[in-house]
Amino acid sequence: MFRLPSPAAHFSAVTRLLALAGATALALGACSSGGNDPPPAGVPKKVVIITQPTATVANRATLTPAPVVEVRDGRDDPVLQAGISVTAGISSGNAVLTGTLTGTTDAAGRVTFPDLQIQGTVGTKVLQFTSGSLKAALSSGVTLTPGPAAKLVWNPASQLVQAGLINQSVLSKPSVIVTDPEGNGVSGVAVTFAVETGSGTGSGLSQTSAAGGFATVGDWVLGPNVGPNTMSANSNGLNGTPVTFTADGVLVLSQFSIDLVFLVPPTAAQAAAFANAKNRWEQAVTGDLEDFNVGTVSLKSCGVDTNVSGVIDDLKIVVELKPYDGVGNVLGAATPCFLRPNGPNPDTPIIGYMFFDTADLANLEANGSLSDVVLHEMGHVLGFGTIWEGFSFNVIDPGVVGPTGLGYTGGNGLTAFLTVNNGNGTVVPVDATGGEGTERSHWDENLLRSEIMTGFISGIIRPLSATSIASLADIGYQVNLGVANPFDYTNPQTLRAGPQPAPISFGDDIVKGTIMYVEKGTGRTWTVPRR
C-alpha cells in the first residue's frame, strides 16, 4: 500500500537535496576559477608590429614607412593606455640602429618610430621592439644595401707597393674601392687614375666603380729609368682621395714572394709601411724558392698561438701588433719559425713571425721610421742574425779578432763589405756588447752606424747595404746587389746622413723561440740540430 511521507520526513529530504546542490555548485565554481578563464582585459602582455619596416633600405637612410608598434593585452586586444615606453633595436645582423630609439604609446596604445636608420654592412637585419618584461616583437627581414659614396680606399687585392720592369706593364694593376661610411662598396662612381712620377704611361685612366665598388686602371707602363714610379687614384669629394700606388722600376724582376698574415688588421699607414718593407726585400732576394706544402703546423714553438696551413710560396710571415713592454723599450721582434729541411733550398726559412709593440707604433709612424723598423725585423725572419751561429751556416767565428772582437765571415757578405762598401779587415764587424737580442745578431752600430741591420735606429737615411743583401746569399738565397742603397764604410756622410738624432735601440728584437724543420706535405716538425 502506498503511503504519503510524513511532513517531518519530507522536510528532511528537501534539506538534503539543497545541501547537495550547494556542494555541487561550490565544486563547479572551484573548477571554473582555474586557467580556462580569458585573461583580464587591458593588462599589457606583448608588443606587436602594426607597420613593418621597408623590405630594402640603403645604409643610413631613414626607414620608410616608419615602423608602428602596438601594446596589446593577453586577449590580443590593444591596451588603450598612453605613456607605455617601447624601445627599438637590432635583433640580428651586424648593424647599429640610430634615430629616436625610444617612444611612448599614445591613447590608442601605439608608438611610431619616425626616423630610424640602420648603419652597418650590407645584408639582412631584423629589428626588435621591447617594453620591459613584455613579449618583444621582431620585424621581418630588412635588406641593407650600400649608402652614398663616402670614401676611396685601396683594394687589398692589388699591390700598393710593387716592383716592375722598366718600360713594361706592372704585374698588379692599381685598384681602389669606392665605399660608403661603413665600408660597403658603391657602384657607379667616377674614379680617375693618373701617372704622377716616373715618366710612365697609363691607359683606361677613367673608370666607373663596378659592383662591389671596385675600380681598376686599364694599364700602367713604367718609365724608362730605374727608380720609383707613382700613380694616383682620385674621386671628387671622397675621403681618402688620392690613393697613391708606387712601383719601383727595375732591370731584373724578382721571383721571390713574401706573404704577410696579420693577426690584427693594421691601419692604412701601417699597411703601407709593411708593404714598403716587403717590396724592398722582394727586390733584394730574386730567386724563386720551392713551393712547400707544410700541412698544418702550430707556431707555438716560436711564441704565437696560431696555425699555418697549405702551400707556401716562398715565405709566409705571421705579423702580430700587440701591447708588449710600453713606449721606448722593445719596438718589435722577429724570428724564423720553420725551415725547409732539404730539397733545392735547404735551411731557408719558410714560416716566420714578427710582433710590434702597439705602444711604439704611433711614434714610429710620426717620425717616419716604421718602414725601416719593419724592414729590419723582416731581415731577421729571412735569417739575418737568427740562423748564423749553431746552424749549418758557419758565418760567425768568435775566434776571429775583428774590430769588435767578433766578426762575420760568410763569403758573400764579407766580399760585398770589402768591395762594394769599401770595408777593411778580414770580417764584417758584428755587435758584441749590445745585450741579449742585439749582440751576435747585428752589425756593429759603432762602426756601421746607420746601416739598417745594426741594432739601433740611427740617422735619417738608413741604407740597406750590399753587405746585408749579400749575407743572405750565404744562407742560400739568390740576391740582386744592384738594388742596394749606396753605403761607404769609409765615408761618415753615408754612414749617418742628415741631422743626428740619438740612436734608438731595437731592444731585444730576436724572438726567443725554437726554430724547427717541417716535413713537406705531412706537417711533421722537429728541432733543427745545432751544429
ABEGO torsion letter per residue (X at the ends): XBBBBBAAAAAAAAAAAAAAAAAAAAAAAAAAABAABBBBBGBBABBBBABBBBABBBBGBBBOBBBBBBBBBAAGBBBBBBGBBBBBBBABEBBBBBEBABBBBBAAGBBBBAABBBBEBBEBBBBBBBBEABBBBBBBBBBBBBBBBABBBBBAABBABBBBBBGBBBABBBBBBBBBAAGBBBBGBBBBBBBABGGBBBBGABBBBBBGGBBBBABBBBBABBEBBBBBBBBBGBBGOBBBBBBBBBABBBABBBBBBBABBBBAAAAAAAAAAAAAAAAABABBBBBBBAEBBBAAAAGBBBBBBEBBOABBBBBBBBBBAEBGBBABBBBBABBBABEABBGBBABBBBBBBAAAAAAAAAAGAAAAAAAAAAAAAAGBGAAABGBABBABBAABBBAAGBBBABAAAAAAAAAAAGBBEABBBBBAAAEBGABGABBBAAAAEABAABABBBEABBBBBAAAAAAAAAAGBBBBAAABBBBBAABAAAABBEBBBBBBBAEBABBBBBBBBBBBGAGBBBBBBBX
